[in-house]
Amino acid sequence: MKNKVKIHFSEYWYKCGDGCCDDYGTITTVNGEELEFRNEDTSTIVKGILEKLGYEVEITHDYDS
């Protein structure tokens, strides 16, 4: 039987009262434990999830511009 992993993404956006600043991102929770970063970068989120599950992770990117 495979273990079940519960992953939750919570998007947030905060704008200060005078409109001069925005703060936004994603809070990622794995099996009920919030990861230490809040980020929109998918590779950071995936890496954090896999490391939380005990994997050593190397992520590479190819960009076609």
N, C-alpha and C positions, 0 to 999 in steps of 0.2 A: 504494500500500500504506500502511495506517495504522500509525503507530508504536505499539508496545506499551508500556503503562505498568504497572509492577508496584507495587501498593500493599499494604502489610502492616500490620495492626493487632495489637498485642500488649497485651493487658489485664494489669494488674498490681494487686495488693493486698498491702500490707505492714502488719502490725500489730506494734507494739513489744512487747517481752517482758512488760511489766507491764500491758498492755492499755489504757493511757491515750490512745493515739493510733493513728489509721489514716491510711494514705496509699494512694490508689488513683487510677487513671487509665488512659489509653491512650497507648502509644508508637506513633507513626505513622511508617512508613518508605516513601519514594517512590523507586523505582528504586535501592534499596540505601542511600539516604541518610536518616538519621533526622532528622525535623523537630525544631526547637528546643523545642517545647512538649510537655507531657504533660497531656492534658486529656480530659474526658468530653464537652465541649460540641461537638456535631456541627457547628455553623456554624464554629467555630474550626478544626476538623479539615479540613472541606471547603475553607475559605479557604486554609489552609496548603498543602494539596495543589495547588490551582490556581495559587497564587503560585509554588510550587516549579517548576511546569511553564511559568511565564512569563506567566501571565495577570494582568491587573489585575482585582481582584475587589471587588464591592460586594454585600453580603448584606443582605437585609431580612427582617423577621419580622412575622407577623401572629399575634396571640394571641387566641383565643376563650375567654373565661372564663365 
